[in-house]
Amino acid sequence: MKMSNEAKTGLVVLLCVAALIALIIKVGNFTVFQHGYSIKAHFNFTGGVQKHAPVRLSGVDVGEVKNIRLLYGDKTVIEMEIWLEDGVRLRSDSVAYVTTLGMMGEKYVEIKGGSATMPYLKEGELVPSEDPVRLEELMKLGTKVADDVGNMAKDISKMTKHLDDAVVDNKPKLDQIFDNLEETSENFNDFSADIKYHPWKILVKGKETPKEQIAKDRAAKLEAKQKS
């Protein structure tokens, strides 16, 4: 049976339309013909994540952001509807958070798996979530840390200056203390050596050395030390 030119043209058009529809479904990542279920997550700040953004579980693509809407109550929150592929199961203590592919890449939702002792989430239930850190908050925190470090450096500088001044002002007294300690140590060493080689002196009460003689001995030792 011979086809007319009109029939051939119509067939080509139908094939082109079918190919275009398949391409749109593939590129648009539509889930119309895929089986799955939806859960929800509440955020105070989403960091700019868009509808149809990827959803990953421990780094593996498992779904997409199906819808984003605002809920008004005691405070305004963002409810995110997350569609998950059939067979993907999340524990009730899993945590959803918004992150970025690289430094300036696409925003997506990452889900951190929960513990094995917790039950699985059912369709429509709420998964715990964590808000992304805002750049403004990071900048404020960095500024505060820099100010704290600067103030601490100033305090340390002041403390060091006070210590230096105290050491300079009391240097004669400190030198005298160290000299007395050194002299006491030498006297104790002499006494220990004398007792070591003449232990009988402990049992004999000798004649006490006059104070004038002790002063002379100390002066002689100090003079010998200064000459050396």
GUBAPA-12866 format. One record per residue (C-alpha): x negated, y negated, z negated; residue number from 1; residue in one letter. Coordinates in pm, 1 decimal, m for minus. Layout:
N
+----------+----------+----------+-----+------+
!       xx !       yy !       zz ! seq ! type !
+----------+----------+----------+-----+------+
!        X !        Y !        Z ! NUM !    A !
...
+----------+----------+----------+-----+------+
# end
This chain:
228
+----------+----------+----------+-----+------+
!       xx !       yy !       zz ! seq ! type !
+----------+----------+----------+-----+------+
!      0.0 !      0.0 !      0.0 !   1 !    M !
!   m150.5 !   m327.0 !    109.7 !   2 !    K !
!   m138.9 !   m617.0 !   m143.9 !   3 !    M !
!    m48.4 !   m961.4 !    m29.1 !   4 !    S !
!   m272.4 !  m1258.0 !    m84.1 !   5 !    N !
!    m29.1 !  m1395.6 !   m341.2 !   6 !    E !
!    m44.3 !  m1071.1 !   m542.0 !   7 !    A !
!   m423.4 !  m1069.7 !   m533.2 !   8 !    K !
!   m434.6 !  m1429.9 !   m648.1 !   9 !    T !
!   m190.7 !  m1357.4 !   m929.2 !  10 !    G !
!   m395.3 !  m1056.9 !  m1044.5 !  11 !    L !
!   m714.1 !  m1262.1 !  m1052.7 !  12 !    V !
!   m539.9 !  m1532.4 !  m1255.9 !  13 !    V !
!   m408.7 !  m1276.6 !  m1505.8 !  14 !    L !
!   m756.7 !  m1127.0 !  m1548.5 !  15 !    L !
!   m906.6 !  m1470.0 !  m1605.5 !  16 !    C !
!   m640.3 !  m1554.8 !  m1864.6 !  17 !    V !
!   m699.0 !  m1223.3 !  m2044.4 !  18 !    A !
!  m1075.5 !  m1282.3 !  m2047.7 !  19 !    A !
!  m1023.7 !  m1636.0 !  m2179.7 !  20 !    L !
!   m795.7 !  m1513.1 !  m2460.2 !  21 !    I !
!  m1048.3 !  m1244.1 !  m2557.1 !  22 !    A !
!  m1327.8 !  m1502.8 !  m2559.1 !  23 !    L !
!  m1126.4 !  m1739.9 !  m2779.0 !  24 !    I !
!  m1048.6 !  m1461.3 !  m3025.6 !  25 !    I !
!  m1412.9 !  m1354.9 !  m3032.8 !  26 !    K !
!  m1563.4 !  m1701.4 !  m3071.3 !  27 !    V !
!  m1292.0 !  m1828.0 !  m3305.1 !  28 !    G !
!  m1330.6 !  m1522.9 !  m3531.2 !  29 !    N !
!   m954.4 !  m1479.7 !  m3561.1 !  30 !    F !
!   m830.9 !  m1218.0 !  m3805.5 !  31 !    T !
!   m481.4 !  m1174.5 !  m3659.0 !  32 !    V !
!   m548.1 !   m818.1 !  m3553.9 !  33 !    F !
!   m765.1 !   m726.9 !  m3851.9 !  34 !    Q !
!   m641.1 !   m570.1 !  m4172.2 !  35 !    H !
!   m725.6 !   m730.5 !  m4503.2 !  36 !    G !
!   m593.5 !   m918.4 !  m4801.5 !  37 !    Y !
!   m627.7 !  m1262.7 !  m4962.7 !  38 !    S !
!   m740.7 !  m1382.0 !  m5304.6 !  39 !    I !
!   m767.9 !  m1732.5 !  m5446.0 !  40 !    K !
!  m1038.2 !  m1945.8 !  m5606.8 !  41 !    A !
!  m1010.7 !  m2284.1 !  m5779.4 !  42 !    H !
!  m1279.9 !  m2551.8 !  m5754.7 !  43 !    F !
!  m1320.2 !  m2905.2 !  m5882.4 !  44 !    N !
!  m1561.7 !  m2978.8 !  m5599.3 !  45 !    F !
!  m1620.4 !  m2773.3 !  m5282.7 !  46 !    T !
!  m1925.8 !  m2950.6 !  m5141.5 !  47 !    G !
!  m1769.3 !  m2995.8 !  m4795.8 !  48 !    G !
!  m1687.7 !  m2632.3 !  m4711.7 !  49 !    V !
!  m1444.5 !  m2611.6 !  m4418.0 !  50 !    Q !
!  m1155.7 !  m2387.1 !  m4322.2 !  51 !    K !
!  m1271.0 !  m2063.4 !  m4148.6 !  52 !    H !
!  m1607.9 !  m2088.1 !  m4324.8 !  53 !    A !
!  m1774.1 !  m1747.9 !  m4376.4 !  54 !    P !
!  m1731.3 !  m1555.8 !  m4700.9 !  55 !    V !
!  m2011.8 !  m1326.6 !  m4809.9 !  56 !    R !
!  m2043.6 !  m1066.1 !  m5082.1 !  57 !    L !
!  m2405.3 !  m1033.5 !  m5195.0 !  58 !    S !
!  m2516.3 !  m1173.7 !  m4858.0 !  59 !    G !
!  m2288.4 !   m955.0 !  m4640.4 !  60 !    V !
!  m2007.8 !  m1110.6 !  m4431.8 !  61 !    D !
!  m1677.6 !   m981.5 !  m4570.0 !  62 !    V !
!  m1422.0 !  m1246.8 !  m4474.8 !  63 !    G !
!  m1350.7 !  m1614.3 !  m4428.5 !  64 !    E !
!  m1189.4 !  m1916.7 !  m4591.8 !  65 !    V !
!   m828.8 !  m1892.9 !  m4477.5 !  66 !    K !
!   m691.5 !  m2215.7 !  m4621.6 !  67 !    N !
!   m783.4 !  m2508.6 !  m4847.3 !  68 !    I !
!   m529.5 !  m2721.2 !  m5032.1 !  69 !    R !
!   m505.7 !  m2958.6 !  m5327.1 !  70 !    L !
!   m313.4 !  m2871.3 !  m5642.0 !  71 !    L !
!   m189.4 !  m3157.4 !  m5859.7 !  72 !    Y !
!   m135.9 !  m3097.1 !  m6230.6 !  73 !    G !
!   m312.7 !  m3212.7 !  m6545.5 !  74 !    D !
!   m608.3 !  m3257.7 !  m6313.0 !  75 !    K !
!   m652.2 !  m3222.4 !  m5938.7 !  76 !    T !
!   m811.1 !  m2893.1 !  m5834.8 !  77 !    V !
!   m888.5 !  m2742.8 !  m5497.0 !  78 !    I !
!   m733.2 !  m2404.7 !  m5426.3 !  79 !    E !
!   m918.1 !  m2200.3 !  m5168.8 !  80 !    M !
!   m750.6 !  m1901.1 !  m5008.4 !  81 !    E !
!  m1012.2 !  m1639.3 !  m4926.4 !  82 !    I !
!   m932.3 !  m1363.0 !  m4678.0 !  83 !    W !
!  m1127.4 !  m1037.8 !  m4726.3 !  84 !    L !
!  m1159.3 !   m743.2 !  m4492.8 !  85 !    E !
!   m975.2 !   m425.8 !  m4578.7 !  86 !    D !
!  m1198.7 !   m202.6 !  m4790.2 !  87 !    G !
!  m1381.6 !   m491.2 !  m4960.6 !  88 !    V !
!  m1313.6 !   m479.3 !  m5334.2 !  89 !    R !
!  m1409.5 !   m733.8 !  m5596.3 !  90 !    L !
!  m1434.1 !   m689.4 !  m5971.6 !  91 !    R !
!  m1234.5 !   m926.0 !  m6189.6 !  92 !    S !
!  m1553.8 !  m1083.1 !  m6328.1 !  93 !    D !
!  m1698.5 !  m1159.4 !  m5984.2 !  94 !    S !
!  m1795.4 !  m1523.1 !  m5928.3 !  95 !    V !
!  m1736.1 !  m1728.8 !  m5612.2 !  96 !    A !
!  m1946.0 !  m2036.7 !  m5538.6 !  97 !    Y !
!  m2018.9 !  m2262.6 !  m5243.9 !  98 !    V !
!  m2370.3 !  m2257.7 !  m5100.8 !  99 !    T !
!  m2555.2 !  m2351.2 !  m4781.6 ! 100 !    T !
!  m2736.8 !  m2161.2 !  m4509.8 ! 101 !    L !
!  m3078.3 !  m2320.6 !  m4550.6 ! 102 !    G !
!  m3131.7 !  m2681.3 !  m4658.3 ! 103 !    M !
!  m2898.9 !  m2847.0 !  m4403.1 ! 104 !    M !
!  m2707.4 !  m2546.9 !  m4270.3 ! 105 !    G !
!  m2344.6 !  m2440.2 !  m4270.3 ! 106 !    E !
!  m2146.9 !  m2435.3 !  m4594.1 ! 107 !    K !
!  m2003.1 !  m2097.8 !  m4690.5 ! 108 !    Y !
!  m1862.6 !  m1911.9 !  m4989.8 ! 109 !    V !
!  m2084.7 !  m1657.5 !  m5161.0 ! 110 !    E !
!  m1936.8 !  m1406.5 !  m5404.5 ! 111 !    I !
!  m2152.1 !  m1248.9 !  m5672.9 ! 112 !    K !
!  m2034.1 !   m897.7 !  m5759.4 ! 113 !    G !
!  m1912.5 !   m820.0 !  m6110.0 ! 114 !    G !
!  m1980.8 !   m537.1 !  m6353.4 ! 115 !    S !
!  m1872.4 !   m178.9 !  m6296.8 ! 116 !    A !
!  m1661.9 !   m170.2 !  m6614.0 ! 117 !    T !
!  m1416.5 !   m437.4 !  m6493.7 ! 118 !    M !
!  m1102.6 !   m364.8 !  m6283.4 ! 119 !    P !
!  m1069.8 !   m466.8 !  m5918.4 ! 120 !    Y !
!   m889.0 !   m783.2 !  m5812.1 ! 121 !    L !
!   m553.6 !   m741.6 !  m5639.7 ! 122 !    K !
!   m409.8 !   m947.9 !  m5356.3 ! 123 !    E !
!   m324.1 !  m1302.1 !  m5461.8 ! 124 !    G !
!   m522.8 !  m1290.0 !  m5786.3 ! 125 !    E !
!   m771.8 !  m1556.3 !  m5889.1 ! 126 !    L !
!  m1144.5 !  m1491.9 !  m5871.9 ! 127 !    V !
!  m1364.3 !  m1690.0 !  m6117.0 ! 128 !    P !
!  m1561.2 !  m1969.2 !  m5951.0 ! 129 !    S !
!  m1845.7 !  m2213.3 !  m6009.1 ! 130 !    E !
!  m1860.2 !  m2564.9 !  m5864.2 ! 131 !    D !
!  m2161.1 !  m2652.5 !  m5648.1 ! 132 !    P !
!  m2408.3 !  m2900.6 !  m5792.9 ! 133 !    V !
!  m2360.1 !  m3249.5 !  m5654.1 ! 134 !    R !
!  m2658.1 !  m3432.1 !  m5505.7 ! 135 !    L !
!  m2568.4 !  m3741.2 !  m5709.2 ! 136 !    E !
!  m2587.9 !  m3540.8 !  m6032.3 ! 137 !    E !
!  m2927.3 !  m3400.0 !  m5934.6 ! 138 !    L !
!  m3055.7 !  m3750.7 !  m5863.1 ! 139 !    M !
!  m2925.5 !  m3876.7 !  m6198.8 ! 140 !    K !
!  m3083.7 !  m3581.5 !  m6377.3 ! 141 !    L !
!  m3415.3 !  m3641.0 !  m6200.8 ! 142 !    G !
!  m3407.2 !  m4009.7 !  m6295.0 ! 143 !    T !
!  m3331.7 !  m3924.8 !  m6658.7 ! 144 !    K !
!  m3614.0 !  m3669.2 !  m6674.0 ! 145 !    V !
!  m3856.9 !  m3921.5 !  m6522.5 ! 146 !    A !
!  m3752.2 !  m4183.0 !  m6779.6 ! 147 !    D !
!  m3792.5 !  m3934.4 !  m7065.1 ! 148 !    D !
!  m4139.6 !  m3835.5 !  m6942.8 ! 149 !    V !
!  m4238.2 !  m4202.5 !  m6914.3 ! 150 !    G !
!  m4118.5 !  m4278.5 !  m7267.3 ! 151 !    N !
!  m4298.7 !  m3973.6 !  m7401.8 ! 152 !    M !
!  m4621.7 !  m4082.7 !  m7232.6 ! 153 !    A !
!  m4588.0 !  m4427.2 !  m7391.7 ! 154 !    K !
!  m4530.4 !  m4273.6 !  m7736.6 ! 155 !    D !
!  m4835.2 !  m4048.3 !  m7698.0 ! 156 !    I !
!  m5045.3 !  m4345.8 !  m7589.1 ! 157 !    S !
!  m4935.6 !  m4546.4 !  m7893.6 ! 158 !    K !
!  m5005.2 !  m4251.9 !  m8125.6 ! 159 !    M !
!  m5351.6 !  m4202.0 !  m7976.5 ! 160 !    T !
!  m5432.4 !  m4570.7 !  m8020.6 ! 161 !    K !
!  m5321.4 !  m4560.8 !  m8385.5 ! 162 !    H !
!  m5537.5 !  m4253.9 !  m8445.9 ! 163 !    L !
!  m5836.9 !  m4418.9 !  m8283.0 ! 164 !    D !
!  m5788.3 !  m4732.9 !  m8493.4 ! 165 !    D !
!  m5754.1 !  m4526.4 !  m8809.9 ! 166 !    A !
!  m6071.9 !  m4333.1 !  m8734.2 ! 167 !    V !
!  m6268.6 !  m4653.2 !  m8660.2 ! 168 !    V !
!  m6141.7 !  m4832.5 !  m8971.2 ! 169 !    D !
!  m6219.1 !  m4540.7 !  m9199.0 ! 170 !    N !
!  m6540.9 !  m4423.5 !  m9033.9 ! 171 !    K !
!  m6768.1 !  m4512.4 !  m9333.8 ! 172 !    P !
!  m6541.7 !  m4322.7 !  m9572.4 ! 173 !    K !
!  m6521.8 !  m4025.3 !  m9336.7 ! 174 !    L !
!  m6900.4 !  m4021.4 !  m9299.1 ! 175 !    D !
!  m6939.6 !  m4027.2 !  m9678.2 ! 176 !    Q !
!  m6690.4 !  m3740.0 !  m9714.3 ! 177 !    I !
!  m6874.4 !  m3529.7 !  m9457.9 ! 178 !    F !
!  m7209.4 !  m3609.3 !  m9623.8 ! 179 !    D !
!  m7072.5 !  m3502.5 !  m9962.5 ! 180 !    N !
!  m6933.5 !  m3183.1 !  m9813.1 ! 181 !    L !
!  m7263.9 !  m3105.2 !  m9647.8 ! 182 !    E !
!  m7454.8 !  m3176.8 !  m9968.7 ! 183 !    E !
!  m7215.0 !  m2960.1 ! m10169.8 ! 184 !    T !
!  m7261.9 !  m2681.1 !  m9919.0 ! 185 !    S !
!  m7639.8 !  m2706.2 !  m9943.7 ! 186 !    E !
!  m7627.5 !  m2705.9 ! m10324.9 ! 187 !    N !
!  m7400.7 !  m2402.4 ! m10322.5 ! 188 !    F !
!  m7635.9 !  m2220.6 ! m10082.3 ! 189 !    N !
!  m7932.8 !  m2299.6 ! m10308.3 ! 190 !    D !
!  m7739.0 !  m2183.0 ! m10612.1 ! 191 !    F !
!  m7632.7 !  m1860.1 ! m10437.8 ! 192 !    S !
!  m7988.1 !  m1788.0 ! m10328.2 ! 193 !    A !
!  m8122.6 !  m1857.4 ! m10676.9 ! 194 !    D !
!  m7864.1 !  m1623.6 ! m10835.2 ! 195 !    I !
!  m7932.9 !  m1358.8 ! m10572.1 ! 196 !    K !
!  m8302.7 !  m1341.3 ! m10651.6 ! 197 !    Y !
!  m8277.8 !  m1434.6 ! m11023.0 ! 198 !    H !
!  m7951.3 !  m1286.6 ! m11150.9 ! 199 !    P !
!  m8078.2 !  m1298.3 ! m11509.2 ! 200 !    W !
!  m8026.2 !  m1675.3 ! m11507.8 ! 201 !    K !
!  m7650.2 !  m1617.6 ! m11538.8 ! 202 !    I !
!  m7701.9 !  m1465.5 ! m11880.3 ! 203 !    L !
!  m7936.2 !  m1735.2 ! m12004.2 ! 204 !    V !
!  m7818.0 !  m2084.8 ! m12081.4 ! 205 !    K !
!  m8097.8 !  m2306.2 ! m11972.5 ! 206 !    G !
!  m8168.1 !  m2659.5 ! m12044.5 ! 207 !    K !
!  m7922.4 !  m2895.9 ! m11883.4 ! 208 !    E !
!  m8061.7 !  m3122.8 ! m11617.3 ! 209 !    T !
!  m8022.7 !  m3488.7 ! m11703.5 ! 210 !    P !
!  m7790.6 !  m3696.2 ! m11491.0 ! 211 !    K !
!  m8078.9 !  m3920.9 ! m11387.3 ! 212 !    E !
!  m8268.5 !  m3623.4 ! m11248.7 ! 213 !    Q !
!  m7963.6 !  m3504.8 ! m11050.3 ! 214 !    I !
!  m7921.7 !  m3852.1 ! m10898.7 ! 215 !    A !
!  m8290.2 !  m3860.2 ! m10801.8 ! 216 !    K !
!  m8266.1 !  m3518.7 ! m10638.3 ! 217 !    D !
!  m7965.4 !  m3628.7 ! m10436.3 ! 218 !    R !
!  m8136.1 !  m3951.3 ! m10326.9 ! 219 !    A !
!  m8445.3 !  m3756.4 ! m10219.2 ! 220 !    A !
!  m8239.5 !  m3514.4 ! m10014.2 ! 221 !    K !
!  m8047.1 !  m3800.6 !  m9849.6 ! 222 !    L !
!  m8370.1 !  m3984.1 !  m9765.7 ! 223 !    E !
!  m8523.3 !  m3669.2 !  m9617.6 ! 224 !    A !
!  m8211.5 !  m3614.0 !  m9412.3 ! 225 !    K !
!  m8215.7 !  m3970.9 !  m9272.8 ! 226 !    Q !
!  m8583.1 !  m3940.0 !  m9176.4 ! 227 !    K !
!  m8514.9 !  m3614.5 !  m8992.8 ! 228 !    S !
+----------+----------+----------+-----+------+
# end
